[in-house]
Amino acid sequence: MPICFVEYRIDPDFEAEYRHWIGEKQAAPGGFELYEGTDQPFLFVEVWKAESVEAAERIKKERLRERSEWSRMAAWVQGGAPKIHAWTFRPVAPA
């Protein structure tokens, strides 16, 4: 199953606002898993499972699009929107 992996660091000054907002996003249908770095507080990754590489790419595009509802969180990310990184991964079959 392909995934879209999104990574960013939240400014500690916006932690409470971010956690409330992302909690609502995570509870919505089509949700994602959210992780915070244990060695690097405020570093977050979202893992979105997708049915295909194309579907994962659509998630990635939506997460990075300036006019997306997700663009709101750029104000809470250290360095703004350019510091929100997203990648698509596909499973690797054993050789």
C-alpha positions in Angstrom: 0.0 0.0 0.0 1.6 3.3 -1.0 1.8 6.1 1.5 2.2 9.9 1.5 4.6 11.0 4.2 4.4 14.7 5.4 7.0 16.2 7.7 7.3 19.6 9.4 8.3 21.3 12.7 5.7 23.3 14.6 6.8 26.5 16.4 6.3 25.9 20.1 4.4 29.2 20.4 1.6 27.6 18.3 1.6 24.2 19.9 -1.8 24.4 21.5 -3.5 25.8 18.4 -1.8 23.3 16.2 -2.7 20.3 18.4 -6.4 21.3 18.5 -6.6 21.9 14.8 -4.7 18.7 13.8 -6.8 16.7 16.2 -9.9 17.7 14.3 -8.3 16.9 11.0 -7.2 13.5 12.2 -10.7 12.6 13.4 -12.2 13.4 10.0 -13.0 10.5 7.5 -10.0 9.4 5.4 -7.7 10.3 8.3 -4.0 9.7 8.8 -1.6 8.6 11.5 0.3 11.4 13.3 3.7 11.0 15.0 5.8 13.4 17.0 9.6 12.9 17.2 10.8 11.6 20.6 14.2 13.1 20.1 13.0 16.2 18.5 9.9 17.7 20.1 7.6 19.6 17.8 8.8 17.6 14.8 5.7 15.9 13.3 5.1 13.4 10.5 1.8 12.4 9.0 1.4 9.0 7.4 -1.4 8.8 4.9 -2.3 5.4 3.4 -3.4 5.3 -0.2 -4.9 2.8 -2.6 -2.4 3.7 -5.3 0.7 5.8 -6.0 -1.6 8.2 -7.9 -3.9 8.5 -4.9 -0.8 9.2 -2.6 0.3 11.8 -5.1 -3.1 13.5 -4.9 -2.8 13.6 -1.1 0.7 15.1 -1.4 -0.6 17.8 -3.9 -3.5 18.7 -1.6 -1.2 18.9 1.5 1.2 21.3 -0.3 -1.3 23.4 -2.3 -1.5 27.0 -1.3 -5.2 27.3 -1.5 -5.9 24.1 0.4 -7.6 24.1 3.8 -4.3 22.6 5.0 -2.4 25.8 4.1 -3.6 27.3 7.4 -1.0 25.4 9.3 1.9 27.0 7.4 1.7 29.9 9.9 2.5 27.5 12.7 5.4 25.8 11.0 8.9 27.0 11.6 10.0 28.5 8.3 6.5 28.5 6.9 5.1 26.6 3.9 8.5 25.9 2.3 9.4 23.8 5.4 6.4 21.4 4.9 7.9 18.4 3.1 5.9 15.6 1.5 6.9 12.4 -0.2 5.2 9.4 -1.8 6.5 6.0 -1.0 5.5 2.6 -2.5 6.1 -0.8 -1.1 9.2 -2.7 -2.2 8.8 -6.4 -3.1 11.4 -8.7 -1.7 14.1 -9.6 -4.2 
